[in-house]
Amino acid sequence: MGVGIVIGSGIFTVIGTAIGGNPAQTVKISESPVIDLIVGLLHHTSGAVAGRPGAGPVLVVSLVLVAIVCALTGLCYAELASMIPIAGSAYTYSYATMGELVAWIIGWDLILEYAFANMSVSVGFAAHLVDALDWFGLRLSPKWLAPAYLPLGLQDLAGKDIYGPGWHHGFDIPAFLIVLFLTVLLVLGIRESSRTNNAMVLIKIAAILTFVFFGMSFIHPRYYHPFSPNGWSGILAGGSIIFFTYIGFDAVSTASEECKKPQRDVPIGIIATLIVCTILYIGVAATLTGLVPWQSVAGDGAPVVNALKRVALEPGAHRLHWVRLAVLFGAILGMISSILVGQYGQARIWFAMSRDRLLPDKFSAVHKRFRTPWFATVVAGILVAIPSGLFDVGTLAEMSNIGTLFAFVLVSIGVLVLRAKDPHRHRGFRVPFGPVVPVLSIAFCLLLMAGLPVRTWERFFIWLVIGLVVYYFYSRKRSEFYQGE
C-alpha cells in the first residue's frame, strides 16, 4: 500500500525541479530560501540568492533526510490514527483529539496540499504525454502543450529558446484535460481495486528499474562534480521540494486499526515503505544526474524521459530509444493513478468538512444515482484543472510541500498535547522514546520548511489568514458546538 502511493509522480517529475532548482534571473529576497536569509543574517549579509537552488547530485542525501523526517512523522501520525475508531485523514484525527479550530486549520491546509500536489502531477503528466507523442513522430505546437508561466522559459534539445522566461500566450491543455477527465470518472464512481493497484505498482517499479539498469551504462562521472553545488541550502531545498511525494506512508498509518499487532506492524509498514522507496528514489537520482548535467533538468516536467531522449542521440545509445518508451508507459500510468487518488482524497476532505458543518452543505451533497460527493468532486476538479494549465511544476510543488510540512508539524504537536492532556486514553500504537520522536519530527519539518522560498511562505500565510477569516465569520457559527455570542 505504502510503496504504491509513494512511487508515483515525484520520481518521474518533481525530481527534476529538486535537482535543478527553480533559479531566477535576478537576486531577490522573496525568491530566496528562508534558510539562506537566516544564515546571511548570522553572517551580517543579505543572504539573498537568485531563486531556489537545486540540490544537484547530492539530492541522494536530501532523499535520506526526507525518509528520516517521514519516519519520525509517520510514527506520530500512527499514534493519532490508532486513537480514533474510524479511518480518516489528519483532519478527522485532529477534530476528534484536538478540537474544531485545529481541525479546521489542518483541513484548510490539506485542501492546499492536495490541490497543488495534483497540479504539479498534472503538469508532469502533460510533459510525458507530449514526449510520448514525440516518440511516435507527432510534433505539435508547444503553445498549447506547455504552462503559460515558465520561469526558465522553454528550450529545445539544442538549448535554443522556444519561449523566454515568464508568461507567454498559451495554455497546457493536456494537464487541464486529464484533471477534468478524471473528475468525471470520480463523479461516476470509479473504485480502484486492490488487484489493479498492485498491477500498477509493479508496472511503475518495472519502469524505474528499467531506467536505472539501462541508464547506468551511459553515466558520465564528470557530471557528479561538483557533487554538492549549492551546499546545505541545496540539500534542504531539494528535500523540501520532493517531500510531498513521500507522504504515502500515511496510508499505512491509517490502517493501524486493522493490524493484528499494531505496536509491531505499523512501524514495520512505515519503515519498510520508506526504505524501499528511498532506495528507488536514490537509484533514479544517481542515474539521472550521471546521464545529463544537473542544471539541464531544472523546470523540466519530464526529466527522466527527456534525459533518455538526449542520451539516445549519442553514438551506441540507440537502444535507449526503446527504454524511453517503456519508462514513458510506466510514468504515464503512475501519474494517472496518482491524480485519481489525489482528486478522490481532496473531494473527501471537502466532504468531511461540510458534513461537520464547517463548509456549505452543498459540498457534502451525494449524487442520487452515482452515490458520490459530486459537487465537492467537480469544484475540486475545476480548481485544480485551471492552474494546471497556467503554472510550471516547480512553482506548484513549492506550495504543496509547505502545506504538507505544516500539517505534519501540527500532527506531531498533537501527539505531545494529548500525551499531557489525556495520558490514559487507549492507544493501539504509541510512539516510542516518549516525547523525543515528536520533538525531532517538529524540528526536522521546520528545517525542511526553511528550505522553501520566502514567497512560498508569504502565499501560505495568506492562505491561512483567509482560512481563519472564513472560519471566524462563517464556519464556527454553523458548527454544532456554536453557543452564540
C-alpha positions as CSV (number, residue, x, y, z in Angstrom):
1,M,0.0,0.0,0.0
2,G,2.7,2.5,1.0
3,V,5.0,1.8,-1.9
4,G,2.1,2.1,-4.4
5,I,1.3,5.6,-3.3
6,V,4.9,7.0,-2.7
7,I,6.2,5.7,-6.0
8,G,4.0,7.9,-8.1
9,S,4.7,11.2,-9.9
10,G,7.6,12.5,-7.9
11,I,10.1,10.0,-9.1
12,F,9.3,10.9,-12.7
13,T,8.5,14.6,-12.5
14,V,9.3,16.6,-9.3
15,I,12.8,15.0,-9.0
16,G,13.8,17.4,-11.9
17,T,13.0,20.6,-10.1
18,A,14.5,19.2,-6.9
19,I,17.8,18.5,-8.7
20,G,17.9,21.6,-10.9
21,G,16.1,24.1,-8.6
22,N,13.9,27.0,-9.7
23,P,16.6,29.6,-10.5
24,A,15.6,33.2,-11.1
25,Q,17.2,35.9,-13.4
26,T,17.8,38.3,-10.5
27,V,18.7,38.1,-6.8
28,K,15.5,38.8,-4.7
29,I,14.7,38.2,-1.1
30,S,11.2,37.0,-2.0
31,E,12.7,34.2,-4.2
32,S,15.4,33.1,-1.7
33,P,15.0,30.2,0.7
34,V,14.4,31.2,4.3
35,I,17.4,29.2,5.4
36,D,19.7,31.3,3.2
37,L,18.4,34.6,4.7
38,I,18.8,33.2,8.3
39,V,22.4,32.2,7.6
40,G,23.0,35.5,5.9
41,L,21.7,37.4,8.9
42,L,24.1,35.4,11.2
43,H,27.0,36.4,8.9
44,H,25.8,40.0,8.6
45,T,24.9,39.7,4.9
46,S,21.6,39.8,3.0
47,G,21.8,36.0,2.2
48,A,19.5,36.5,-0.8
49,V,20.1,34.3,-3.8
50,A,18.8,34.0,-7.3
51,G,15.8,31.7,-6.8
52,R,15.5,28.3,-5.1
53,P,18.8,26.5,-5.5
54,G,19.0,23.0,-6.9
55,A,20.4,20.1,-4.9
56,G,22.4,18.7,-7.9
57,P,23.8,15.2,-7.5
58,V,23.7,15.5,-3.7
59,L,19.9,15.0,-3.9
60,V,20.6,11.4,-2.8
61,V,21.4,12.9,0.7
62,S,18.3,15.0,0.6
63,L,16.2,11.8,0.0
64,V,17.7,10.1,3.0
65,L,16.9,13.2,5.1
66,V,13.3,13.2,3.9
67,A,13.0,9.5,4.7
68,I,14.1,10.1,8.3
69,V,11.6,13.0,8.7
70,C,8.9,10.9,7.2
71,A,9.7,8.0,9.6
72,L,9.5,10.3,12.6
73,T,6.3,12.0,11.5
74,G,4.8,8.7,10.4
75,L,5.1,7.3,13.9
76,C,3.3,10.3,15.3
77,Y,0.6,10.0,12.6
78,A,0.2,6.3,13.5
79,E,-0.5,7.1,17.2
80,L,-3.2,9.6,16.4
81,A,-4.7,7.1,13.9
82,S,-4.8,4.4,16.5
83,M,-6.8,6.6,18.9
84,I,-9.7,7.1,16.5
85,P,-12.1,4.3,15.9
86,I,-12.8,5.3,12.3
87,A,-10.5,5.6,9.3
88,G,-9.7,9.1,8.1
89,S,-7.2,11.7,7.4
90,A,-5.2,14.1,9.6
91,Y,-8.4,16.3,9.6
92,T,-10.5,13.6,11.1
93,Y,-7.9,12.7,13.8
94,S,-7.4,16.4,14.7
95,Y,-11.2,17.0,15.0
96,A,-11.6,14.1,17.4
97,T,-8.5,14.8,19.5
98,M,-7.6,18.5,19.4
99,G,-10.8,20.3,18.7
100,E,-12.5,22.2,15.9
101,L,-10.2,25.1,15.3
102,V,-7.1,22.9,14.9
103,A,-9.1,20.6,12.7
104,W,-10.2,23.5,10.5
105,I,-6.6,24.7,10.1
106,I,-5.4,21.2,9.1
107,G,-8.4,20.7,6.8
108,W,-7.8,24.1,5.2
109,D,-4.2,23.2,4.9
110,L,-4.9,19.8,3.4
111,I,-7.1,21.4,0.7
112,L,-4.0,23.4,-0.3
113,E,-1.7,20.4,-0.1
114,Y,-3.9,18.1,-2.3
115,A,-4.7,20.8,-4.8
116,F,-1.1,21.9,-5.5
117,A,0.2,18.3,-5.4
118,N,-2.2,17.3,-8.1
119,M,-1.5,20.4,-10.2
120,S,2.2,19.6,-10.2
121,V,1.4,15.9,-11.2
122,S,-0.9,17.1,-14.0
123,V,1.8,19.3,-15.4
124,G,4.2,16.3,-15.3
125,F,1.6,14.1,-17.0
126,A,1.2,16.6,-19.8
127,A,5.0,16.8,-20.3
128,H,5.2,12.9,-20.5
129,L,2.2,12.8,-22.9
130,V,4.0,15.3,-25.2
131,D,7.1,13.2,-25.0
132,A,5.1,10.1,-26.0
133,L,3.6,11.9,-29.0
134,D,7.1,13.0,-29.9
135,W,8.3,9.3,-29.7
136,F,5.7,8.4,-32.3
137,G,6.8,11.3,-34.5
138,L,3.8,13.6,-33.7
139,R,5.2,17.0,-33.0
140,L,2.6,19.6,-32.1
141,S,2.9,23.3,-31.4
142,P,4.3,23.9,-27.8
143,K,1.9,26.9,-27.5
144,W,-0.9,24.7,-26.1
145,L,1.3,22.0,-24.6
146,A,3.3,24.0,-22.0
147,P,2.2,26.1,-19.0
148,A,1.5,29.8,-19.6
149,Y,4.1,30.7,-17.0
150,L,7.6,29.4,-17.5
151,P,10.2,30.9,-15.0
152,L,13.1,29.5,-17.0
153,G,11.4,29.7,-20.5
154,L,11.3,26.7,-22.8
155,Q,14.2,25.3,-24.8
156,D,14.6,22.6,-27.4
157,L,17.2,19.8,-27.2
158,A,19.9,22.1,-28.7
159,G,19.3,24.6,-26.0
160,K,17.6,27.1,-28.3
161,D,14.9,29.2,-26.7
162,I,11.3,28.4,-27.8
163,Y,9.9,30.8,-25.2
164,G,11.7,33.3,-23.0
165,P,11.3,33.3,-19.2
166,G,8.0,34.5,-17.8
167,W,4.5,34.5,-19.2
168,H,3.7,33.5,-22.8
169,H,0.5,33.3,-24.8
170,G,-0.5,29.7,-24.3
171,F,-2.1,27.0,-22.1
172,D,-1.2,23.5,-21.0
173,I,-4.2,21.8,-22.5
174,P,-3.2,18.1,-21.7
175,A,-2.8,19.0,-18.0
176,F,-6.2,20.7,-18.0
177,L,-8.0,17.9,-19.7
178,I,-6.6,15.0,-17.7
179,V,-7.9,16.6,-14.5
180,L,-11.4,17.2,-16.0
181,F,-11.5,13.6,-17.4
182,L,-10.6,12.0,-14.1
183,T,-13.1,14.3,-12.3
184,V,-15.9,12.9,-14.5
185,L,-14.8,9.4,-13.7
186,L,-14.8,10.1,-10.0
187,V,-18.3,11.6,-10.2
188,L,-19.5,8.4,-12.0
189,G,-18.0,6.3,-9.1
190,I,-14.7,4.7,-10.1
191,R,-13.4,2.3,-7.5
192,E,-9.7,1.3,-7.6
193,S,-9.4,-2.4,-6.8
194,S,-6.5,-3.9,-4.9
195,R,-5.6,-6.1,-7.9
196,T,-5.5,-3.0,-10.2
197,N,-3.4,-1.1,-7.7
198,N,-0.9,-4.0,-7.3
199,A,-0.6,-4.3,-11.1
200,M,0.1,-0.5,-11.5
201,V,2.6,-0.6,-8.7
202,L,4.5,-3.4,-10.4
203,I,4.4,-1.5,-13.8
204,K,5.8,1.6,-12.1
205,I,8.6,-0.2,-10.3
206,A,9.5,-2.1,-13.5
207,A,9.8,1.3,-15.4
208,I,12.1,2.7,-12.6
209,L,14.3,-0.4,-12.6
210,T,14.4,-0.3,-16.4
211,F,15.6,3.3,-16.4
212,V,18.3,2.6,-13.7
213,F,19.5,-0.7,-15.3
214,F,19.9,0.7,-18.8
215,G,20.9,4.2,-17.8
216,M,23.8,3.1,-15.6
217,S,25.8,2.1,-18.8
218,F,25.7,5.7,-20.0
219,I,26.7,7.6,-16.9
220,H,29.3,10.3,-17.2
221,P,31.2,10.6,-13.9
222,R,32.2,14.2,-14.7
223,Y,28.6,15.2,-14.2
224,Y,28.9,14.3,-10.5
225,H,31.4,17.2,-10.0
226,P,30.7,19.3,-8.0
227,F,28.6,16.8,-6.0
228,S,27.0,19.4,-3.8
229,P,26.9,22.6,-6.0
230,N,24.8,24.6,-3.5
231,G,25.8,23.1,-0.2
232,W,23.3,22.7,2.6
233,S,21.0,25.2,1.1
234,G,20.6,23.0,-2.0
235,I,20.2,19.8,0.2
236,L,17.4,21.4,2.2
237,A,15.7,22.9,-0.9
238,G,15.9,19.6,-2.7
239,G,14.4,17.7,0.3
240,S,11.7,20.3,0.8
241,I,10.5,20.2,-2.8
242,I,10.3,16.4,-3.1
243,F,8.8,15.9,0.3
244,F,5.1,15.7,-0.7
245,T,5.8,12.7,-2.9
246,Y,6.7,10.7,0.1
247,I,3.6,11.1,2.2
248,G,2.0,7.9,1.0
249,F,3.3,6.4,4.3
250,D,0.2,7.9,6.0
251,A,-1.9,5.3,4.2
252,V,0.0,2.7,6.2
253,S,-0.7,4.6,9.5
254,T,-4.5,4.8,8.7
255,A,-4.6,1.0,8.6
256,S,-3.5,0.7,12.2
257,E,-7.0,-0.3,13.4
258,E,-6.9,-3.3,11.0
259,C,-3.4,-4.6,12.2
260,K,-3.2,-7.7,14.3
261,K,-0.3,-6.3,16.3
262,P,-0.3,-2.5,15.6
263,Q,2.6,-1.9,18.0
264,R,4.8,-4.1,15.8
265,D,3.1,-4.0,12.4
266,V,2.7,-0.2,12.0
267,P,6.4,0.7,12.4
268,I,7.4,-2.2,10.1
269,G,5.0,-1.0,7.4
270,I,6.2,2.6,7.7
271,I,9.9,1.9,7.9
272,A,9.8,-0.8,5.1
273,T,7.9,1.6,2.8
274,L,10.4,4.4,3.4
275,I,13.5,2.1,2.9
276,V,12.2,0.6,-0.4
277,C,11.1,3.9,-1.8
278,T,14.3,5.8,-0.7
279,I,16.4,3.1,-2.5
280,L,14.4,3.5,-5.7
281,Y,14.5,7.3,-5.5
282,I,18.3,7.3,-4.9
283,G,18.7,5.0,-7.8
284,V,16.8,7.3,-10.1
285,A,18.5,10.5,-8.8
286,A,22.0,9.0,-9.1
287,T,21.4,7.7,-12.6
288,L,19.7,10.9,-13.8
289,T,22.4,13.2,-12.6
290,G,25.0,11.0,-14.2
291,L,23.3,11.0,-17.6
292,V,22.9,14.7,-18.1
293,P,24.2,17.9,-16.4
294,W,22.1,18.6,-13.3
295,Q,21.3,22.1,-14.4
296,S,19.6,20.8,-17.5
297,V,16.7,19.3,-15.7
298,A,15.5,22.5,-14.0
299,G,11.9,23.3,-14.7
300,D,11.5,20.0,-16.8
301,G,8.2,18.3,-16.2
302,A,9.6,15.0,-17.6
303,P,13.2,15.0,-16.6
304,V,13.7,11.2,-16.7
305,V,12.4,10.5,-20.2
306,N,13.9,13.7,-21.6
307,A,17.3,12.7,-20.3
308,L,16.9,9.4,-22.1
309,K,15.9,11.3,-25.2
310,R,19.1,13.4,-25.1
311,V,21.4,10.4,-24.4
312,A,19.8,8.3,-27.1
313,L,21.3,10.7,-29.7
314,E,24.8,9.7,-28.6
315,P,26.7,7.0,-30.6
316,G,25.9,3.5,-29.4
317,A,22.9,4.6,-27.3
318,H,20.1,3.9,-29.7
319,R,18.6,1.2,-27.5
320,L,17.7,3.9,-25.0
321,H,15.1,5.0,-27.6
322,W,13.0,1.9,-26.7
323,V,13.9,2.2,-23.0
324,R,12.4,5.7,-23.1
325,L,9.1,4.2,-24.5
326,A,8.9,1.7,-21.6
327,V,9.6,4.4,-19.0
328,L,7.0,6.7,-20.6
329,F,4.4,4.0,-20.4
330,G,5.1,3.3,-16.7
331,A,5.3,7.0,-15.8
332,I,2.0,7.9,-17.5
333,L,0.1,5.1,-15.8
334,G,1.6,6.0,-12.5
335,M,0.6,9.7,-12.8
336,I,-2.9,8.9,-13.9
337,S,-3.2,6.7,-10.8
338,S,-1.7,9.5,-8.6
339,I,-4.1,12.2,-9.9
340,L,-7.1,9.9,-9.5
341,V,-6.2,9.1,-5.9
342,G,-5.3,12.7,-5.1
343,Q,-8.6,14.1,-6.5
344,Y,-10.5,11.4,-4.7
345,G,-8.8,12.4,-1.4
346,Q,-9.3,16.1,-1.9
347,A,-13.0,15.8,-2.6
348,R,-13.4,13.7,0.6
349,I,-11.7,16.4,2.7
350,W,-14.3,19.0,1.4
351,F,-17.0,16.4,2.0
352,A,-15.9,15.7,5.6
353,M,-15.6,19.4,6.5
354,S,-19.0,20.1,5.0
355,R,-20.5,17.1,7.0
356,D,-19.1,18.8,10.1
357,R,-20.9,22.0,9.0
358,L,-17.6,23.9,8.6
359,L,-18.3,24.3,4.8
360,P,-21.6,24.8,3.0
361,D,-23.9,21.8,2.9
362,K,-23.6,21.5,-0.9
363,F,-20.1,20.1,-0.5
364,S,-21.5,17.0,1.3
365,A,-24.3,16.5,-1.3
366,V,-24.3,12.9,-2.6
367,H,-25.4,12.2,-6.2
368,K,-28.7,10.3,-6.1
369,R,-27.6,7.9,-8.9
370,F,-23.9,7.5,-8.5
371,R,-23.7,7.9,-4.7
372,T,-20.6,10.1,-4.9
373,P,-20.0,13.6,-3.4
374,W,-20.4,15.1,-6.9
375,F,-20.3,18.8,-6.1
376,A,-17.1,18.6,-4.0
377,T,-15.5,16.5,-6.7
378,V,-16.5,18.9,-9.5
379,V,-15.3,22.0,-7.6
380,A,-12.0,20.3,-6.7
381,G,-11.6,19.3,-10.3
382,I,-12.1,22.9,-11.7
383,L,-9.8,24.4,-9.0
384,V,-7.0,22.0,-9.9
385,A,-7.5,22.0,-13.7
386,I,-7.2,25.7,-14.5
387,P,-4.0,26.4,-12.6
388,S,-2.5,23.2,-14.1
389,G,-2.7,24.9,-17.5
390,L,-1.1,28.1,-16.2
391,F,1.9,27.3,-13.9
392,D,5.1,25.3,-14.1
393,V,5.8,22.2,-12.0
394,G,8.4,24.0,-9.7
395,T,6.1,26.8,-8.6
396,L,3.2,24.3,-7.9
397,A,5.4,21.8,-6.0
398,E,6.7,24.5,-3.6
399,M,3.2,25.3,-2.4
400,S,2.2,21.7,-2.0
401,N,5.2,20.9,0.2
402,I,4.9,23.8,2.6
403,G,1.3,22.7,3.2
404,T,2.3,19.1,3.8
405,L,5.1,20.0,6.2
406,F,2.9,22.4,8.2
407,A,0.2,19.7,8.6
408,F,2.9,17.3,9.9
409,V,4.1,19.9,12.4
410,L,0.5,20.1,13.8
411,V,0.1,16.4,13.9
412,S,3.4,16.0,15.9
413,I,2.4,18.8,18.3
414,G,-1.0,17.0,18.7
415,V,0.8,13.8,20.0
416,L,2.6,15.9,22.6
417,V,-0.5,17.8,23.7
418,L,-2.6,14.6,24.0
419,R,0.2,12.8,26.0
420,A,-0.1,15.7,28.5
421,K,-3.9,16.2,28.5
422,D,-5.1,12.6,28.1
423,P,-2.3,10.2,29.0
424,H,-4.6,7.3,30.0
425,R,-6.6,7.2,26.7
426,H,-6.3,3.9,24.8
427,R,-3.7,3.9,22.1
428,G,-3.4,1.0,19.8
429,F,0.0,2.3,18.9
430,R,2.4,4.5,21.0
431,V,5.3,6.5,19.6
432,P,8.5,5.0,21.2
433,F,11.0,7.1,23.2
434,G,8.4,9.4,24.8
435,P,8.5,13.0,23.5
436,V,11.8,12.6,21.7
437,V,10.3,11.4,18.4
438,P,7.5,14.1,18.1
439,V,10.0,16.9,19.0
440,L,12.5,15.7,16.4
441,S,9.7,15.4,13.9
442,I,8.7,19.1,14.5
443,A,12.3,20.3,14.3
444,F,13.1,18.5,11.1
445,C,9.8,19.5,9.4
446,L,10.5,23.2,10.3
447,L,14.1,22.7,8.9
448,L,12.7,21.5,5.6
449,M,10.2,24.3,5.5
450,A,13.1,26.7,5.9
451,G,14.4,25.4,2.6
452,L,11.5,26.9,0.7
453,P,11.5,30.4,-0.7
454,V,10.1,33.4,1.1
455,R,7.4,33.9,-1.5
456,T,6.1,30.4,-0.7
457,W,5.8,31.3,3.0
458,E,4.0,34.5,2.1
459,R,1.5,32.8,-0.1
460,F,1.0,30.1,2.6
461,F,0.3,32.6,5.4
462,I,-2.1,34.5,3.1
463,W,-4.0,31.2,2.6
464,L,-4.0,30.5,6.3
465,V,-5.3,34.0,7.1
466,I,-8.1,33.6,4.5
467,G,-9.0,30.3,6.1
468,L,-9.1,31.8,9.6
469,V,-11.4,34.7,8.4
470,V,-13.7,32.1,6.7
471,Y,-13.8,30.1,10.0
472,Y,-14.4,33.1,12.3
473,F,-17.2,34.7,10.2
474,Y,-18.8,31.6,8.7
475,S,-17.8,28.1,9.8
476,R,-17.8,28.4,13.6
477,K,-21.3,29.9,13.5
478,R,-22.5,26.9,11.6
479,S,-20.8,24.4,13.9
480,E,-22.9,22.1,16.1
481,F,-20.8,23.4,19.0
482,Y,-21.5,27.1,18.5
483,Q,-23.1,28.6,21.5
484,G,-23.7,32.2,20.2
485,E,-22.0,35.4,21.3
